[in-house]
């Protein structure tokens, strides 16, 4: 489930975010709904098909820092 590196418009947020950011957000939301807690960075990396946890951490930071009242993700 590797997401392409194309930017997409995030409606209502007034920002652009990468498709990979959206894929990771979907993984976090699904995991949290199924397990009652958020996944680890390693678990997210495994789910999206990468071994690069630093890349996942960067995308998580992007999600936390989206413009607007709050980011798309709060740790």
N, C-alpha and C positions, 0 to 999 in steps of 0.2 A: 504494500500500500504506500508506495513512494509518491509524495505529492510534487507536482511540478513547481518550479520557482517563478511562478508568474504572480504578479500583484493583482489583487482583486479589491473592488470597492466594498467597504464594510458599511452597509446602510445604517443610518442613524448615528454612526460614530464619527463621521466626517474624516475618516482616515483610510489609508491604504494598508492592507496587511497581506503578507504572503499566503499563498494557498497552503504552504506547509504549516503556518501558524494556525490556520483554520482546521487542518487535519489533526494537529496536536490538541487543539481545544476540544475537538470532537472525541478524541481518545480519552482525555481527562474527564469530560462529562459522562461518557459511557462507563468508564471504569468506576467513577464515584457512585453512579446510580446502581451499579452491580455489586460493589464491595463496601459501600458506606464510608469510604475514605479515598483520598486521592492516590494516584499511582506514583511510584518512584520515578526518577528520571530514567533509570535503566529500564523499567517496565514500559515507559512511553517509547523509548528508543526501540526496544524489541518489537513493540506493536506496530510502529510505523516503518520498520524494516531498515534501521540504521544501527551501526555500532558506535556512532559518534555522539556520546552523551553531552559533549560541550555544545554541539549544534542544537540539541534539544533544549539545553539550558538557555541558550540564546533566544530560541523561539518562545520559551516560557517567559523570559524577561520582556520580549516584545509584547506579549499578551498582557502582562501586568502593567505595561506603560502606555497602553493605547490612550489617545487623547479622549477627553470627555470627563465626566464626573468620576468614573472609576474605570479601571482597566477591565478587559474581558475576563481576567483571571485574578483571583486574590489568593495568595498562599497563607 
